[in-house]
Amino acid sequence: MPPSTFSQLVGKLTEALGQSMGASRQGPEGTLLETTDGFLYAFIEEPGAVSLATGDRLLRETSGGPRRLVLFSASRLPLAVTERLSAEGATVVEGPRFAELVRGLGLGEYLGQSPRPGPGPPARRLLPSAQVLEELLSRARTWLAWGVPALALRFYRQAAALKPEFLPARVGIATSLLQLGLVPDAESTFREVLVADPANVDARIGLATAQGVAGDTAGELAAYRAMLEEDPDQMAVRAHLVAALASHHRWGELRTEVEHLLREVPEDPRLRLLRSIALEHTGANAEAARERDQARRLGLSTDAERQFFRELRLPAPVIPVAPPSAEPGLESAASLPRSGTPPRPPAAPPKSNARRGRRKPAGRRPAARGSRKAQ
């Protein structure tokens, strides 16, 4: 990417952060933007020049105060640098993930591509304060959906400051904190929401997920099951339960629960694959083989199948040379397996008013599922 184009893109991303380029400065590694709410954003222009020493220097930039490092790079950084930064709690958005984020914000022309429309303004006209609140939530959800919880947290906090009693903003704060691995802070915020609204489904799911991230698997599963006893039709809750069972290889229980989800979405190839794995681990090998073939016919690609096994920490599958896939590469919106290490939260909290709505439990990242609109 030409330097002038990269500079223009940095300016647009800075606007998306709600900041001014006047607050930025040039460092040897690229453009640095330090904000008053505790974040240091680094836009790396030449990834090939980034070394472990560069990473350490950026981390030292954040050591003088309670700041979190968020690093953007249009190209991939050296793996050792990425691992080092991630291990220290930094958020790294690089390569294809960066390109997808840029397209998602409607800035694809800076990558030489047709731009994807960004989130548009609310369809209805609102009072000025409600309009600002809606715009803040829209930005927060966009950043969380594209896997940058540090930026989502910024806008959720601004929304909460504008309207402290607006619970969707508080849930968004807690979800972002959980994705950042700040489990105690996330738990505390979820509990604050539940004090105000004990029946808040998003907060109850988030608190249960936080328990699991903290190592209390029994507490997490018990919380999901208690919610399903109250209302068996809460598919978002059942999806979280399925993801937790899969993460801990509890195949017998998983087999039962995943069949509940398949009644709602019978053509989801990843759910079909997950059921085949559960069947295989409970001795039903012939039925497992048929279920896996069905997943491939529904469009599960071989790469996606291998990735699914890696996420579940299982040995690589044996895949036939020509699997019966109708459209190789076709992916489902659901992404059930999660990694065994925090942060696990999904991208967006499920809509409380969509009782049968399906959520993405990919990588067990509790996500910013759509919250209620500002009134």
Secondary structure, 3 states (H helix, E strand, C coil): CCHHHHHHHHHHHHHHCCCCHHHEEEECCEEEEECCCCEEEEEECCHHHCCHHHHHHHHHHCCCCCCEEEEEECCCCCHHHHHHHHHCCCEEEEHHHHHHHHHHCCCHHHHCCCCCCCCCCCCCCCCHHHHHHHHHHHHHHHHHHCCCHHHHHHHHHHHHHHCCCCHHHHHHHHHHHHHCCCHHHHHHHHHHHHHHCCCCHHHHHHHHHHHHHCCCHHHHHHHHHHHHHHCCCCHHHHHHHHHHHHHCCCHHHHHHHHHHHHHHCCCCHHHHHHHHHHHHHCCCHHHHHHHHHHHHHCCCCHHHHHHHHHHCCCCCCCCCCCCCCCCCCCCCCCCCCCCCCCCCCCCECCCCCCCCCCCCCHHHCCECCCCCCCC
